[in-house]
């Protein structure tokens, strides 16, 4: 009598891969999409509550008028689409600057300072090469801004790898240092004479050319090109594998022969490079100079974008387009509905709030959690002391 053997499993007994993939995709996308939807609902309630101050009485239709104008101002015409894409350009690079850090288990809050320092570097070098041919001036100024931002990212990376200093603390401090440094330098040695306020000089031939419409400059294409480049780097190269391994388990990475300290420095430098590139493209393609009190929220919006896009380059691309559309359409919304453009900042903040409260959102809508949870939120909340390399 022969021993009974277990019959091999057939393809019908195991869940087909084609069925598992959509379910996994839904689990990953559910919370970001629901967060956006809930934020829009809360934004509508805020508009209704504030309608007496805007219209003189309660207006239940105000959110519909406002959102209709927002859509028209962002995608309702060719110019609107161009404005949306232009607004999304620096947000893509900023989101990547934060998202790459998440992959290494690092929370880079310093994209704001890296953006500003990159912009200062591009403006300064742009003035120096203003008289050079455009094919020389443009790449030199862009690269200078990216390298300045990379240096600003190298500092917290080195401090974490060599001393164990928490990157959240050091990057926040560097944000303030960067803004103050710009004020001092632009109001002093880097300031150009003959203007009514402190600013850098003209960048001449380093200005990024407009290739379509009124303001779609060359730098926007570079921002979109960064998405497939970063996808390839993170998911198709040995370096990307090492970065993700350090983020998942630094001790296992060290045991496997990797050097977490060097990878932390390299990752933070790359984050700074991307944020600095965003700053250089914004200065060279939009403003044309750096003011002593130059202000932007791109570096902080990048955190929401990276979380909304789940730190994936493609997800960051779509999240940036969403935020870009909100920025582009806010002006028409204010004109037609009388709703202040600041409501967009409120909606974006509420999106971040619901992303952080993903457990509540999933329980409210009975959505299954993605396998492994939301790694980006774990990076935000967990301690990084065990990731310090020796």
C-alpha positions as CSV (number, residue, x, y, z in Angstrom):
1,X,0.0,0.0,0.0
2,X,1.5,3.2,-1.0
3,X,1.5,6.3,1.1
4,X,-1.1,8.9,0.2
5,X,0.2,11.9,-1.5
6,X,-1.2,15.4,-1.3
7,X,-2.4,16.4,-4.7
8,X,-0.8,19.5,-6.1
9,X,-2.8,22.7,-5.8
10,X,-4.4,23.9,-8.9
11,X,-4.6,27.5,-10.1
12,X,-8.3,27.5,-9.2
13,X,-7.5,26.8,-5.5
14,X,-5.2,29.8,-5.1
15,X,-6.5,33.4,-5.6
16,X,-5.5,34.5,-9.1
17,X,-2.8,37.1,-9.2
18,X,-5.0,39.3,-11.4
19,X,-7.6,39.4,-8.7
20,X,-5.1,40.0,-5.8
21,X,-3.5,43.0,-7.6
22,X,-6.7,45.2,-7.8
23,X,-7.5,44.4,-4.2
24,X,-4.0,45.5,-3.1
25,X,-4.3,48.6,-5.2
26,X,-7.6,49.5,-3.6
27,X,-6.1,49.0,-0.1
28,X,-3.3,51.4,-1.0
29,X,-5.3,54.1,-2.7
30,X,-8.4,54.0,-0.5
31,X,-7.2,56.2,2.4
32,X,-5.6,58.9,0.2
33,X,-8.7,59.2,-2.0
34,X,-11.1,59.2,0.9
35,X,-8.9,61.8,2.7
36,X,-9.2,64.1,-0.3
37,X,-13.0,63.5,-0.5
38,X,-13.5,64.2,3.2
39,X,-11.3,67.3,3.1
40,X,-13.5,68.7,0.3
41,X,-16.6,68.0,2.3
42,X,-15.2,69.7,5.4
43,X,-14.1,72.6,3.2
44,X,-17.6,72.9,1.9
45,X,-19.0,73.0,5.5
46,X,-16.5,75.7,6.4
47,X,-17.6,77.7,3.3
48,X,-21.3,77.4,4.4
49,X,-20.5,78.4,8.0
50,X,-18.6,81.4,6.8
51,X,-21.1,82.4,4.1
52,X,-22.7,85.1,6.2
53,X,-19.4,87.0,6.3
54,X,-19.0,86.4,2.5
55,X,-22.5,86.8,1.2
56,X,-24.4,88.4,4.1
57,X,-26.5,85.3,4.7
58,X,-26.2,81.5,4.8
59,X,-25.6,80.2,1.3
60,X,-25.9,76.4,0.9
61,X,-24.9,76.6,-2.7
62,X,-21.7,78.5,-2.1
63,X,-19.5,75.3,-2.1
64,X,-20.9,74.3,-5.5
65,X,-20.1,77.7,-6.9
66,X,-16.6,77.7,-5.4
67,X,-15.7,74.2,-6.5
68,X,-17.1,74.8,-10.0
69,X,-14.9,77.9,-10.3
70,X,-11.9,75.9,-8.9
71,X,-12.3,73.3,-11.6
72,X,-12.7,75.8,-14.3
73,X,-9.7,77.7,-13.1
74,X,-7.5,74.6,-13.1
75,X,-8.6,72.5,-16.0
76,X,-11.3,74.5,-17.8
77,X,-9.1,75.9,-20.6
78,X,-5.7,75.4,-22.1
79,X,-4.3,78.3,-20.0
80,X,-5.8,76.8,-16.9
81,X,-4.2,73.4,-17.6
82,X,-0.8,75.1,-18.3
83,X,-1.1,77.0,-15.0
84,X,-1.9,73.7,-13.2
85,X,1.1,72.0,-14.7
86,X,3.4,74.9,-13.9
87,X,2.2,75.0,-10.3
88,X,2.7,71.2,-10.0
89,X,6.4,71.3,-11.3
90,X,8.1,72.3,-8.1
91,X,5.7,70.4,-6.0
92,X,6.7,67.2,-7.8
93,X,10.4,67.7,-6.9
94,X,9.5,68.7,-3.4
95,X,7.3,65.7,-2.9
96,X,10.1,63.5,-4.2
97,X,12.6,65.1,-1.9
98,X,10.4,64.0,1.1
99,X,9.3,60.7,-0.4
100,X,12.8,59.4,-1.1
101,X,13.6,60.1,2.6
102,X,10.6,58.1,3.6
103,X,12.0,55.1,1.6
104,X,15.1,55.3,3.8
105,X,13.1,55.6,7.0
106,X,13.9,59.3,7.2
107,X,11.5,62.2,7.8
108,X,12.9,65.1,5.8
109,X,11.1,68.2,7.1
110,X,13.9,70.3,5.7
111,X,12.6,70.5,2.1
112,X,11.6,74.1,2.8
113,X,15.1,75.2,3.7
114,X,16.6,73.1,0.9
115,X,14.3,74.7,-1.6
116,X,15.2,78.2,-0.4
117,X,18.9,77.6,-0.4
118,X,18.7,76.0,-3.8
119,X,16.9,79.0,-5.1
120,X,19.5,81.3,-3.6
121,X,22.3,79.3,-5.2
122,X,20.5,79.4,-8.6
123,X,19.9,83.2,-8.3
124,X,23.5,83.9,-7.3
125,X,25.1,81.8,-10.0
126,X,22.5,83.0,-12.5
127,X,23.7,86.6,-11.9
128,X,27.3,85.5,-12.4
129,X,26.6,83.7,-15.7
130,X,23.9,86.1,-16.9
131,X,26.0,87.2,-19.9
132,X,27.0,83.8,-21.0
133,X,25.2,81.9,-23.8
134,X,21.9,80.4,-22.7
135,X,23.1,76.8,-23.3
136,X,25.8,77.5,-20.8
137,X,24.1,79.8,-18.3
138,X,20.9,77.7,-17.8
139,X,22.5,74.3,-16.9
140,X,25.1,75.9,-14.8
141,X,22.6,77.9,-12.8
142,X,20.2,74.9,-12.4
143,X,23.0,72.6,-11.3
144,X,24.3,75.2,-8.8
145,X,20.9,75.5,-7.2
146,X,20.6,71.7,-7.0
147,X,24.0,71.3,-5.4
148,X,23.3,74.1,-2.9
149,X,20.2,72.2,-1.9
150,X,22.1,68.9,-1.8
151,X,24.7,70.5,0.6
152,X,21.8,71.7,2.8
153,X,20.5,68.1,2.9
154,X,24.0,66.7,3.5
155,X,24.3,68.5,6.8
156,X,21.4,66.7,8.7
157,X,22.3,63.4,7.0
158,X,25.9,63.7,8.3
159,X,24.7,64.7,11.7
160,X,22.4,61.8,12.0
161,X,25.0,59.2,10.7
162,X,27.9,60.5,12.8
163,X,26.2,61.8,16.0
164,X,22.7,60.3,16.0
165,X,21.1,63.7,15.8
166,X,17.4,63.4,14.9
167,X,16.8,64.6,11.3
168,X,13.5,66.1,12.2
169,X,15.1,68.4,14.7
170,X,18.1,69.3,12.6
171,X,16.1,69.9,9.4
172,X,13.6,72.2,11.2
173,X,16.5,74.2,12.6
174,X,18.1,74.4,9.1
175,X,14.8,75.7,7.7
176,X,15.0,78.8,10.0
177,X,18.8,79.1,9.4
178,X,18.3,79.0,5.6
179,X,15.6,81.7,5.6
180,X,17.6,84.0,7.9
181,X,20.8,83.4,5.8
182,X,18.9,84.4,2.7
183,X,17.7,87.6,4.4
184,X,21.2,88.5,5.5
185,X,23.0,87.8,2.2
186,X,20.4,89.3,-0.1
187,X,20.1,92.4,2.0
188,X,23.9,92.6,2.1
189,X,26.6,91.3,-0.3
190,X,24.3,89.6,-2.8
191,X,21.8,92.4,-3.1
192,X,21.6,94.4,-6.4
193,X,21.5,98.2,-6.3
194,X,18.8,100.2,-8.0
195,X,15.7,98.3,-6.7
196,X,13.1,99.5,-4.2
197,X,13.6,96.3,-2.1
198,X,16.4,93.9,-1.3
199,X,16.8,91.3,-4.1
200,X,19.4,89.7,-6.3
201,X,20.3,91.0,-9.7
202,X,19.0,90.0,-13.1
203,X,19.8,86.5,-14.2
204,X,20.0,87.4,-17.9
205,X,20.4,84.4,-20.2
206,X,20.0,82.0,-17.3
207,X,16.2,82.6,-17.5
208,X,14.4,79.3,-18.4
209,X,12.7,79.8,-21.8
210,X,8.9,79.5,-22.1
211,X,8.1,76.6,-24.5
212,X,4.3,76.7,-24.5
213,X,1.5,79.1,-23.6
214,X,2.2,82.0,-21.3
215,X,4.4,80.4,-18.6
216,X,5.1,76.8,-19.3
217,X,8.9,77.0,-19.0
218,X,11.5,74.3,-19.6
219,X,12.0,73.5,-16.0
220,X,8.5,72.0,-15.7
221,X,9.6,69.3,-18.1
222,X,12.6,68.6,-16.0
223,X,10.4,68.2,-12.9
224,X,8.2,65.6,-14.7
225,X,11.3,63.8,-16.1
226,X,12.4,63.3,-12.5
227,X,9.5,61.0,-11.8
228,X,10.6,58.1,-14.0
229,X,14.2,58.7,-13.1
230,X,13.5,58.4,-9.4
231,X,11.3,55.4,-10.0
232,X,14.1,53.7,-11.8
233,X,16.6,54.6,-9.1
234,X,14.5,53.4,-6.2
235,X,13.0,50.3,-7.7
236,X,15.4,49.2,-10.4
237,X,18.9,49.8,-9.0
238,X,21.1,48.3,-6.3
239,X,21.4,51.7,-4.6
240,X,17.6,52.0,-4.5
241,X,17.4,48.5,-3.0
242,X,19.9,49.4,-0.3
243,X,18.0,52.6,0.5
244,X,14.7,50.7,0.9
245,X,16.5,48.0,3.0
246,X,17.9,50.6,5.4
247,X,14.5,52.1,5.7
248,X,12.9,48.7,6.4
249,X,15.5,47.3,8.8
250,X,18.8,49.1,9.3
251,X,20.2,46.3,11.5
252,X,19.5,43.7,8.8
253,X,21.0,46.0,6.2
254,X,24.2,46.3,8.3
255,X,24.3,42.5,8.7
256,X,24.0,42.1,4.9
257,X,27.2,44.2,4.5
258,X,25.5,47.6,3.7
259,X,26.6,50.8,5.4
260,X,23.6,52.5,6.8
261,X,25.5,55.6,7.8
262,X,26.7,56.3,4.3
263,X,23.3,55.5,2.8
264,X,21.6,58.0,5.3
265,X,24.0,60.7,4.2
266,X,23.6,59.9,0.5
267,X,19.8,59.8,0.8
268,X,19.5,63.1,2.7
269,X,21.9,64.7,0.1
270,X,19.7,63.4,-2.7
271,X,16.6,64.8,-0.9
272,X,18.3,68.2,-0.7
273,X,19.4,67.9,-4.3
274,X,15.8,67.4,-5.4
275,X,14.4,70.2,-3.3
276,X,17.2,72.5,-4.4
277,X,16.4,71.7,-8.0
278,X,12.8,72.7,-7.3
279,X,14.0,76.0,-5.9
280,X,16.4,76.7,-8.8
281,X,13.6,76.0,-11.4
282,X,11.2,78.2,-9.5
283,X,13.7,81.1,-9.4
284,X,15.0,80.7,-13.0
285,X,11.6,79.9,-14.5
286,X,9.1,82.0,-12.6
287,X,10.4,84.9,-10.4
288,X,13.7,85.6,-12.0
289,X,15.3,86.7,-8.7
290,X,15.6,85.9,-5.0
291,X,14.1,88.5,-2.6
292,X,15.4,88.9,1.0
293,X,12.0,87.9,2.3
294,X,11.2,85.3,-0.4
295,X,8.3,83.2,0.9
296,X,6.8,79.9,-0.2
297,X,5.1,76.9,1.3
298,X,6.3,74.4,-1.4
299,X,8.7,72.7,1.1
300,X,5.9,72.1,3.6
301,X,3.3,71.2,1.0
302,X,5.8,68.5,-0.1
303,X,5.2,66.6,3.1
304,X,1.4,66.4,2.4
305,X,2.2,65.4,-1.2
306,X,4.6,62.7,-0.2
307,X,2.1,61.2,2.2
308,X,-0.8,61.5,-0.2
309,X,1.3,59.8,-2.9
310,X,2.4,57.1,-0.5
311,X,6.1,58.1,-1.2
312,X,5.8,56.5,-4.7
313,X,7.0,58.6,-7.6
314,X,3.8,58.1,-9.6
315,X,1.7,58.7,-6.6
316,X,3.6,61.9,-5.9
317,X,3.1,63.0,-9.5
318,X,-0.7,62.7,-9.2
319,X,-0.8,64.3,-5.7
320,X,1.3,67.2,-7.1
321,X,-1.1,67.7,-10.0
322,X,-4.0,67.8,-7.5
323,X,-2.3,70.4,-5.3
324,X,-1.2,72.3,-8.4
325,X,-4.8,72.3,-9.7
326,X,-6.0,73.7,-6.3
327,X,-3.4,76.5,-6.5
328,X,-4.2,77.3,-10.2
329,X,-7.9,77.5,-9.7
330,X,-8.0,79.3,-6.3
331,X,-7.8,82.7,-8.0
332,X,-10.9,82.2,-10.1
333,X,-12.7,80.7,-7.1
334,X,-12.1,83.9,-5.1
335,X,-13.3,86.0,-8.0
336,X,-16.5,84.1,-8.8
337,X,-17.5,82.8,-5.4
338,X,-15.8,85.4,-3.1
339,X,-14.2,82.6,-1.1
340,X,-10.7,83.5,0.0
341,X,-7.8,81.6,-1.6
342,X,-6.7,80.6,1.9
343,X,-9.5,78.0,1.9
344,X,-7.2,75.9,-0.3
345,X,-4.5,75.9,2.5
346,X,-7.2,74.7,4.9
347,X,-8.3,71.9,2.6
348,X,-4.7,70.8,2.1
349,X,-4.2,70.8,5.8
350,X,-7.3,68.7,6.4
351,X,-6.1,66.2,3.8
352,X,-3.0,65.8,5.8
353,X,-5.1,65.4,9.0
354,X,-7.1,62.6,7.5
355,X,-4.0,60.9,6.2
356,X,-2.5,61.0,9.7
357,X,-5.8,59.6,11.1
358,X,-5.8,56.7,8.6
359,X,-7.1,54.2,11.2
360,X,-10.2,56.3,11.8
361,X,-10.8,56.7,8.0
362,X,-10.5,53.0,7.4
363,X,-12.8,52.1,10.3
364,X,-15.3,54.7,9.2
365,X,-15.5,53.3,5.7
366,X,-14.6,49.8,6.6
367,X,-11.6,49.7,4.3
368,X,-9.0,47.0,4.7
369,X,-5.5,48.2,5.6
370,X,-2.8,47.8,3.0
371,X,-0.3,45.0,3.6
372,X,2.3,46.2,6.0
373,X,0.4,49.4,7.0
374,X,1.3,52.9,5.9
375,X,5.1,52.8,6.1
376,X,5.3,56.6,5.7
377,X,3.2,57.3,8.8
378,X,5.3,54.8,10.7
379,X,8.4,56.8,9.7
380,X,6.7,60.0,11.0
381,X,5.7,58.5,14.3
382,X,8.5,56.0,15.2
383,X,11.8,56.8,16.8
384,X,14.9,56.6,14.6
385,X,17.5,56.0,17.2
386,X,18.1,52.4,16.1
387,X,18.8,53.6,12.6
388,X,21.9,55.5,13.6
389,X,25.0,54.0,12.0
390,X,28.3,53.6,13.5
